[in-house]
Every structure is written in C-alpha cells, then in structure tokens.
Amino acid sequence: MQALLFDLGGTLIDRRRDRDCARWWAAQGVRVEPRAVAAAVYRADHRFMEEAPDLWHAQGPAFLRRYWATVHRMLGLPPPPADVCAAWGGSWLRHPDAVAALTLARTRGARLALVSNWDATGWDVLRGLDLLRHFEVVALSAELGREKPDPAIFLWTAARLGLPPDRCTHIGDNAWDDAEGASGAGMGAVLLHRHPEWAPLPRVPSHVPVAGDLRLAVVAALRSAAALPRFAGQPA
Ligand SMILES: [Mg+2]
C-alpha cells in the first residue's frame, strides 16, 4: 500500500491572475499578448518561490507590490496601482488535468492526501471545486501550525494515513516547500514544472523526478514509490 500526497495551489488549482491582468490592460486600451502575461506570471511565481519563500507564504501588500512590479518589468509595462493588482486572481480554478490525475492515482491503488500551506479557507476551496472527496487526509498548515517545508506537516499526514513516510510520495510545484520538504521527511517527491519554456528548472535533490503535467507526475510518483530508498533516520 502506498500513498500519494498532493500540494494544492499551483498543483491542483490556480487562480489565473494572468488572465485578470491581461483583461485590465485591454480595458486600458493597451494590447498585451495573454500568453506573454501568463509566462511572466509563471516566471515571477517561480522566482519568488525560490528567492523569497517567507514573503511568498505571507503574500501581504509589500509582497504583492514587489511581485507585480516584477511581472510588469518582464512585460515592459509600468505596474498599475497596488489596489488594482490586489484584486486580480480572486477565484481559484481546477487545473484541467487535476481530476484525471487524481482518478488515475486512485485506480492504481494509491491512497490520497492533501498537504497545503493554506489558511482555514482551504476546506471551502476544496469543497467548492469538488476536490475534497478524493482525499482521505487533508493537512492545512493553518490548522496544524506547521508549514511546508517543515517535515512535521508531512509526518503528521503519514501518521494519519497509518503509513511510514517511505510509503508516501508527495507531488507539488514548489522545489523548496514540496520537493525538499517531503525529502526531508523521508518521503519520495516529484516536482511538477508545467512550463520549462517559461522558467528554468528549479534546483531539486537529484533523486526527485520532474514532470511537465500532473498525470505524468502521478506516473512518476507511483514508479518512484516502488523504488524508494529507506530514509536514513528509520529502522530497517
Ligand atoms: Mg504550490
């Protein structure tokens, strides 16, 4: 028996701030290629995940100003007022491959859990997007008082599943929180990197496979779980 753990934001769902940004500029009479905005947002997301993980988690007004200034520098445009940008990306959407990937994992016999750095709204987001029913265990950082990459949140999840960490593989889009965090807890990890053409491959431990979509990530996770080395801190 093995379990697959999933990150939420950027992995199963996204909020398409790029779309709102492109629409706002169009309303100002400035034509911006939507794909260029999507690429800039993706690149900025990955830059901040790597360079400012604490700011990235907090996502307060100071972070948002820096974030949108970075996106607009990439686009060669002046950043709009902060309150305009803060309203972008208000609603979360399921990634088109999310349900197919979760279904694939379940039909291959994996037990599923969700591990997310999220506030208590996570439950409503999961219910609203009809994702909650896929998971046996849901670990939200705000409820546990521990955030990824802290191994504690991964170990809590494994304990709730009743499995040792080395029977669990975590899939997520953040090299530090997800890949490093799960590895530090003695789990397998697969990094989801949907757009290598937009942002360079983040640094990940050499044993971590990188997948370009969620179904491939599930396939890689199921494979790697079968061949995981035992964690050095665990009894044989
Ligand atoms: Mg994420």
Residues whose N, C-alpha, C, O or C-beta is under 5 A from the ligand:
A	BS01	MG	D7 L8 G9 G10 T11 D173 N174
